[in-house]
Amino acid sequence: MDIKFDKFEEQIFLNTVLIKNTGSNILGTGFLLQKPTLNGRAKFILFSNKHVFWGEEYQKVADNAENHFEITLHNKDADGSYKLEKISNFRFKINKSSVNYFEHPNPDIDIACVNISAAFNQPGITLNVRAIEIDKFIDFDLSTIHCGQKVVFIGYPTGFFDKKNFLPIMRSGIIASIPDIDFQGKQQILIDAQVFPGSSGSPVFVEVGGKYKLLGIISDGVIKELGFTKIKKTGEAEDEKYLPIEFIGLGLVFKYTAIKEVYDAVPVPRQELASETKKVLT
């Protein structure tokens, strides 16, 4: 079965990537941005959260720390067609001082990216992805959108996805804070949506003028800490038991302005491994 993926709502399924942090054995979401180089080729940059790449204690990770993560990308056949289930797996090593790893300098802004262009230069493998050309997806002002407006985001909530076809899940919600105001004084927007672990790093899109635009990147789901309760055991002293957390249907999204700050820090060399620049969202 040949799949055209000619609609944005379909193409975005080939933009999003399942990330497995092999160091801490956690799953998260990433998405691809494309950065042109001076020779007409492109870098393919995988964006996600710092905590997806390094774990929840990412702020304590040493500058010389190393880690590994795995991703899976879709393949095309030799004739250029795409069939479901055609995938390739890649493993990357990162460290804080690598020329291929970049993160936001503000420790409170949970955004990082890795140059994965090497995956596009493997013999016998033609990847079928759709990367974001950032300037085409952030050419709007936050004052032109409003609280209550619908958003969509793509990812792997709790590690759940279509394992047969290796496709992620699209979810939706609404903007729950005034977009032009930084929520909690950070470059964030609150959304009213079911955001769970695994959705971290998901791209969030909003419709502006009839076209989808990149609103930001999910970093966290908002939880209610239920705390401890006292358990009285017969013939024994009281014991404490921790009750599970409860997700309350809200998510925190770092705005595209913060994504752009990391994107701009990625250098543009004259040469790059990636061999083409047409694997983009339309």
VOPAGU-2260 file (C-alpha; in pm, 1 decimal, decimal comma):
REM VOPAGU-2260
SITE   aa  ch    i         X         Y         Z
SITE  MET   A    0       0,0       0,0       0,0
SITE  ASP   A    1     153,2     330,0    -113,7
SITE  ILE   A    2     100,4     619,4     125,9
SITE  LYS   A    3     116,0     971,5     -17,2
SITE  PHE   A    4     105,8    1170,2     307,0
SITE  ASP   A    5       5,9    1481,7     112,1
SITE  LYS   A    6    -192,7    1649,5     392,5
SITE  PHE   A    7     -26,4    1838,1     675,8
SITE  GLU   A    8    -222,7    1633,1     929,0
SITE  GLU   A    9     -61,6    1320,7     776,9
SITE  GLN   A   10     284,8    1459,4     708,1
SITE  ILE   A   11     327,4    1558,8    1071,4
SITE  PHE   A   12     324,4    1187,7    1160,1
SITE  LEU   A   13     656,9    1161,4     972,7
SITE  ASN   A   14     799,6    1462,7    1154,7
SITE  THR   A   15     769,6    1322,2    1504,3
SITE  VAL   A   16    1021,4    1076,4    1647,9
SITE  LEU   A   17    1009,8     833,2    1940,2
SITE  ILE   A   18    1319,6     885,5    2156,9
SITE  LYS   A   19    1443,6     617,1    2393,1
SITE  ASN   A   20    1693,8     746,2    2646,5
SITE  THR   A   21    1897,3     430,7    2699,1
SITE  GLY   A   22    2076,3     573,2    3002,2
SITE  SER   A   23    1764,2     623,1    3210,7
SITE  ASN   A   24    1537,2     393,6    3003,5
SITE  ILE   A   25    1268,5     656,5    2952,1
SITE  LEU   A   26    1066,0     734,9    2640,4
SITE  GLY   A   27     994,7    1078,9    2502,7
SITE  THR   A   28     904,4    1260,6    2184,5
SITE  GLY   A   29    1114,6    1463,0    1944,8
SITE  PHE   A   30    1049,1    1642,6    1618,6
SITE  LEU   A   31    1264,1    1739,1    1321,6
SITE  LEU   A   32    1364,9    2085,0    1209,7
SITE  GLN   A   33    1570,5    2145,7     898,6
SITE  LYS   A   34    1847,4    2405,0     885,6
SITE  PRO   A   35    1989,5    2496,8     543,0
SITE  THR   A   36    2366,0    2500,9     494,5
SITE  LEU   A   37    2570,9    2722,8     266,9
SITE  ASN   A   38    2606,6    2458,6      -4,4
SITE  GLY   A   39    2233,6    2407,3     -56,6
SITE  ARG   A   40    2209,4    2100,6     164,0
SITE  ALA   A   41    2061,8    2083,5     512,3
SITE  LYS   A   42    2112,1    1981,4     869,7
SITE  PHE   A   43    1838,6    1770,4    1025,2
SITE  ILE   A   44    1797,5    1873,2    1387,9
SITE  LEU   A   45    1606,3    1665,6    1643,4
SITE  PHE   A   46    1437,3    1888,4    1903,3
SITE  SER   A   47    1308,8    1766,3    2238,9
SITE  ASN   A   48    1342,7    1843,6    2609,8
SITE  LYS   A   49    1663,6    1836,9    2808,1
SITE  HIS   A   50    1502,0    1587,8    3043,4
SITE  VAL   A   51    1425,4    1351,4    2754,4
SITE  PHE   A   52    1792,4    1342,3    2655,6
SITE  TRP   A   53    1935,8    1338,0    3009,3
SITE  GLY   A   54    1663,6    1231,7    3252,8
SITE  GLU   A   55    1463,0    1423,2    3509,2
SITE  GLU   A   56    1778,5    1532,2    3692,5
SITE  TYR   A   57    1908,4    1708,3    3380,6
SITE  GLN   A   58    1995,3    2025,2    3572,7
SITE  LYS   A   59    2248,2    1827,3    3779,0
SITE  VAL   A   60    2420,2    1660,8    3482,0
SITE  ALA   A   61    2789,0    1751,1    3457,8
SITE  ASP   A   62    2919,6    1943,0    3157,2
SITE  ASN   A   63    3132,1    1643,4    3051,2
SITE  ALA   A   64    2849,6    1391,2    3086,6
SITE  GLU   A   65    2770,7    1141,4    2809,4
SITE  ASN   A   66    2454,3     952,5    2725,3
SITE  HIS   A   67    2297,2     746,9    2447,3
SITE  PHE   A   68    1955,7     755,8    2287,2
SITE  GLU   A   69    1780,6     559,3    2013,5
SITE  ILE   A   70    1534,9     676,1    1748,9
SITE  THR   A   71    1338,1     510,9    1469,5
SITE  LEU   A   72    1278,1     675,3    1131,2
SITE  HIS   A   73    1068,7     570,4     832,1
SITE  ASN   A   74    1226,2     446,1     507,9
SITE  LYS   A   75    1141,4     477,6     141,9
SITE  ASP   A   76    1181,7     187,3     -98,2
SITE  ALA   A   77    1445,2     200,0    -371,6
SITE  ASP   A   78    1184,2     323,5    -621,3
SITE  GLY   A   79    1096,2     618,0    -395,8
SITE  SER   A   80     764,4     478,9    -272,8
SITE  TYR   A   81     674,0     452,8      92,8
SITE  LYS   A   82     509,9     154,7     253,7
SITE  LEU   A   83     408,8     125,4     614,9
SITE  GLU   A   84     634,2     -69,2     851,1
SITE  LYS   A   85     953,4      27,3     662,9
SITE  ILE   A   86    1176,5     165,5     939,2
SITE  SER   A   87    1539,2     198,8    1045,4
SITE  ASN   A   88    1679,2     233,3    1395,9
SITE  PHE   A   89    1963,0     466,6    1489,8
SITE  ARG   A   90    2167,3     507,8    1805,9
SITE  PHE   A   91    2340,5     833,6    1897,1
SITE  LYS   A   92    2590,8     926,3    2163,9
SITE  ILE   A   93    2570,2    1276,7    2304,8
SITE  ASN   A   94    2770,8    1477,0    2550,3
SITE  LYS   A   95    2732,5    1827,9    2678,6
SITE  SER   A   96    3038,5    1954,9    2492,6
SITE  SER   A   97    2961,8    1785,2    2158,3
SITE  VAL   A   98    2948,8    1994,5    1841,8
SITE  ASN   A   99    2620,4    1817,5    1762,3
SITE  TYR   A  100    2436,0    1888,6    2088,1
SITE  PHE   A  101    2279,8    2222,6    2178,9
SITE  GLU   A  102    2055,5    2327,9    2466,5
SITE  HIS   A  103    1893,4    2646,0    2585,7
SITE  PRO   A  104    2137,0    2834,0    2812,1
SITE  ASN   A  105    1862,4    2911,1    3063,8
SITE  PRO   A  106    1846,0    2610,6    3300,2
SITE  ASP   A  107    1472,3    2669,0    3348,1
SITE  ILE   A  108    1397,9    2637,0    2974,9
SITE  ASP   A  109    1375,0    2264,9    2907,0
SITE  ILE   A  110    1468,6    2257,4    2536,8
SITE  ALA   A  111    1760,8    2089,0    2362,6
SITE  CYS   A  112    1844,6    1954,5    2017,6
SITE  VAL   A  113    2082,8    1713,2    1846,9
SITE  ASN   A  114    2213,8    1720,3    1491,1
SITE  ILE   A  115    2114,5    1377,8    1351,3
SITE  SER   A  116    2218,2    1446,6     989,7
SITE  ALA   A  117    2446,0    1140,8     997,0
SITE  ALA   A  118    2134,1     921,7     980,6
SITE  PHE   A  119    2062,3    1062,4     634,0
SITE  ASN   A  120    2391,5     944,5     487,9
SITE  GLN   A  121    2369,4     571,2     555,3
SITE  PRO   A  122    2437,5     346,7     251,2
SITE  GLY   A  123    2127,3     182,2     112,5
SITE  ILE   A  124    1884,7     377,9     331,8
SITE  THR   A  125    1656,5     654,1     205,7
SITE  LEU   A  126    1462,8     810,0     491,1
SITE  ASN   A  127    1105,3     927,8     458,2
SITE  VAL   A  128    1061,0    1215,0     702,1
SITE  ARG   A  129     911,3    1563,9     702,2
SITE  ALA   A  130    1114,3    1834,1     872,4
SITE  ILE   A  131     994,8    2180,3     973,9
SITE  GLU   A  132    1133,2    2487,6     799,8
SITE  ILE   A  133    1112,8    2706,6    1105,9
SITE  ASP   A  134    1074,2    3045,9     938,5
SITE  LYS   A  135     760,5    2924,0     758,3
SITE  PHE   A  136     603,7    2796,9    1080,3
SITE  ILE   A  137     670,5    3084,1    1320,2
SITE  ASP   A  138     579,3    3376,7    1092,1
SITE  PHE   A  139     298,6    3494,1    1319,0
SITE  ASP   A  140     267,6    3701,0    1633,6
SITE  LEU   A  141     135,7    3551,9    1955,0
SITE  SER   A  142    -101,9    3846,9    1990,3
SITE  THR   A  143    -295,0    3714,9    1686,2
SITE  ILE   A  144    -405,5    3395,9    1865,9
SITE  HIS   A  145    -622,6    3370,0    2174,5
SITE  CYS   A  146    -709,2    3173,5    2485,3
SITE  GLY   A  147    -956,5    2896,4    2401,9
SITE  GLN   A  148    -814,9    2838,5    2055,9
SITE  LYS   A  149    -766,7    2475,8    1949,9
SITE  VAL   A  150    -417,9    2321,5    1938,3
SITE  VAL   A  151    -294,2    1981,2    1822,0
SITE  PHE   A  152      17,4    1796,2    1930,1
SITE  ILE   A  153     182,4    1473,7    1819,1
SITE  GLY   A  154     373,0    1222,9    2028,3
SITE  TYR   A  155     392,8     902,6    2225,3
SITE  PRO   A  156     188,1     943,9    2547,8
SITE  THR   A  157     300,2     686,9    2806,6
SITE  GLY   A  158     495,8     526,2    2523,4
SITE  PHE   A  159     169,8     438,0    2344,8
SITE  PHE   A  160     161,3     446,8    1963,9
SITE  ASP   A  161      71,0     240,5    1657,4
SITE  LYS   A  162     342,4     -23,6    1688,0
SITE  LYS   A  163     227,2    -206,1    1373,1
SITE  ASN   A  164     289,0      95,2    1148,8
SITE  PHE   A  165     521,9     282,3    1385,5
SITE  LEU   A  166     314,9     598,6    1381,6
SITE  PRO   A  167     258,8     837,4    1675,5
SITE  ILE   A  168     -66,8     971,5    1821,3
SITE  MET   A  169    -226,7    1308,5    1749,1
SITE  ARG   A  170    -404,4    1473,2    2041,6
SITE  SER   A  171    -581,6    1805,3    2082,0
SITE  GLY   A  172    -666,6    2068,6    2340,3
SITE  ILE   A  173    -711,7    2441,8    2377,5
SITE  ILE   A  174    -490,7    2729,4    2483,4
SITE  ALA   A  175    -554,5    2784,4    2854,7
SITE  SER   A  176    -353,8    3102,3    2918,3
SITE  ILE   A  177    -317,7    3432,3    2732,9
SITE  PRO   A  178     -58,9    3349,9    2463,7
SITE  ASP   A  179     107,9    3690,1    2465,3
SITE  ILE   A  180     172,5    3666,2    2841,8
SITE  ASP   A  181     452,5    3442,3    2969,7
SITE  PHE   A  182     285,4    3189,0    3199,5
SITE  GLN   A  183     453,4    3188,3    3544,2
SITE  GLY   A  184     691,4    3450,2    3407,4
SITE  LYS   A  185     858,7    3197,6    3172,2
SITE  GLN   A  186     843,4    3162,6    2793,8
SITE  GLN   A  187     549,4    2927,8    2836,7
SITE  ILE   A  188     185,6    2884,9    2744,8
SITE  LEU   A  189     -58,8    2664,6    2936,2
SITE  ILE   A  190    -279,9    2428,6    2737,5
SITE  ASP   A  191    -592,2    2245,8    2849,8
SITE  ALA   A  192    -507,7    1896,3    2722,3
SITE  GLN   A  193    -430,7    1547,0    2842,9
SITE  VAL   A  194     -50,8    1554,8    2862,6
SITE  PHE   A  195     121,7    1245,1    2998,5
SITE  PRO   A  196     481,0    1120,0    3029,7
SITE  GLY   A  197     604,5    1031,8    2681,5
SITE  SER   A  198     446,4    1346,0    2537,0
SITE  SER   A  199     745,1    1550,3    2653,8
SITE  GLY   A  200     907,4    1703,7    2347,4
SITE  SER   A  201     589,9    1695,6    2137,2
SITE  PRO   A  202     546,0    1981,2    1888,5
SITE  VAL   A  203     229,5    2185,8    1939,6
SITE  PHE   A  204      52,9    2346,4    1643,6
SITE  VAL   A  205    -214,2    2612,9    1617,7
SITE  GLU   A  206    -409,0    2721,8    1311,4
SITE  VAL   A  207    -340,9    3078,7    1199,2
SITE  GLY   A  208    -495,2    3216,6     882,1
SITE  GLY   A  209    -598,1    2871,6     763,5
SITE  LYS   A  210    -250,9    2716,8     809,0
SITE  TYR   A  211     -91,1    2531,2    1096,4
SITE  LYS   A  212     190,0    2710,5    1274,9
SITE  LEU   A  213     435,6    2591,1    1540,2
SITE  LEU   A  214     318,7    2719,8    1877,3
SITE  GLY   A  215     581,8    2548,4    2088,5
SITE  ILE   A  216     705,3    2229,7    2252,2
SITE  ILE   A  217     549,8    2037,7    2541,8
SITE  SER   A  218     768,4    2010,1    2850,5
SITE  ASP   A  219     544,5    1883,2    3131,6
SITE  GLY   A  220     199,6    1772,8    3230,3
SITE  VAL   A  221      54,2    1943,3    3536,3
SITE  ILE   A  222      -2,1    1706,5    3827,1
SITE  LYS   A  223    -176,6    1707,4    4160,4
SITE  GLU   A  224      41,8    1561,4    4432,7
SITE  LEU   A  225    -183,8    1350,7    4647,6
SITE  GLY   A  226      83,1    1313,7    4916,5
SITE  PHE   A  227     117,7    1068,2    5202,0
SITE  THR   A  228    -147,9     896,0    5404,6
SITE  LYS   A  229    -120,6     719,3    5740,5
SITE  ILE   A  230    -193,7     347,4    5735,5
SITE  LYS   A  231    -280,2     178,6    6069,4
SITE  LYS   A  232    -173,9    -184,5    6067,1
SITE  THR   A  233    -318,6    -424,9    6323,9
SITE  GLY   A  234     -69,0    -480,6    6602,8
SITE  GLU   A  235     188,1    -257,9    6432,9
SITE  ALA   A  236     284,2     108,4    6432,1
SITE  GLU   A  237     142,1     348,5    6179,1
SITE  ASP   A  238     307,7     338,5    5838,4
SITE  GLU   A  239     320,8     596,5    5560,5
SITE  LYS   A  240     216,1     511,9    5207,7
SITE  TYR   A  241     261,7     743,4    4911,9
SITE  LEU   A  242     -45,5     780,1    4696,2
SITE  PRO   A  243      -7,5     809,5    4316,9
SITE  ILE   A  244       6,2    1146,4    4144,6
SITE  GLU   A  245    -292,9    1259,8    3944,4
SITE  PHE   A  246    -270,8    1437,8    3609,5
SITE  ILE   A  247    -523,8    1720,0    3595,3
SITE  GLY   A  248    -549,6    1771,5    3219,6
SITE  LEU   A  249    -310,7    2063,4    3173,4
SITE  GLY   A  250      21,5    2090,6    2993,7
SITE  LEU   A  251     309,8    2337,1    2986,0
SITE  VAL   A  252     438,9    2445,0    2646,1
SITE  PHE   A  253     755,7    2643,5    2582,4
SITE  LYS   A  254     685,6    2899,6    2312,0
SITE  TYR   A  255     836,8    2893,3    1965,9
SITE  THR   A  256    1049,3    3193,4    2064,5
SITE  ALA   A  257    1247,9    2966,9    2298,5
SITE  ILE   A  258    1280,3    2701,3    2026,2
SITE  LYS   A  259    1412,6    2964,5    1787,3
SITE  GLU   A  260    1678,7    3069,9    2038,8
SITE  VAL   A  261    1818,6    2716,0    2042,3
SITE  TYR   A  262    1780,1    2680,0    1664,9
SITE  ASP   A  263    1979,4    2999,2    1607,7
SITE  ALA   A  264    2265,4    2861,2    1820,3
SITE  VAL   A  265    2316,6    2570,8    1576,3
SITE  PRO   A  266    2601,7    2675,6    1341,4
SITE  VAL   A  267    2568,3    2665,3     964,0
SITE  PRO   A  268    2880,1    2507,4     811,5
SITE  ARG   A  269    2952,5    2500,1     439,2
SITE  GLN   A  270    2938,5    2120,4     424,9
SITE  GLU   A  271    2685,5    1883,7     576,2
SITE  LEU   A  272    2616,3    1511,8     558,2
SITE  ALA   A  273    2250,4    1537,8     463,1
SITE  SER   A  274    2203,3    1510,4      88,4
SITE  GLU   A  275    1882,0    1695,9      16,9
SITE  THR   A  276    1658,7    1973,5     142,3
SITE  LYS   A  277    1311,4    1873,6      25,4
SITE  LYS   A  278    1197,2    1655,8     316,0
SITE  VAL   A  279     984,6    1930,4     468,0
SITE  LEU   A  280     634,5    1985,0     595,6
SITE  THR   A  281     401,7    2164,1     355,6
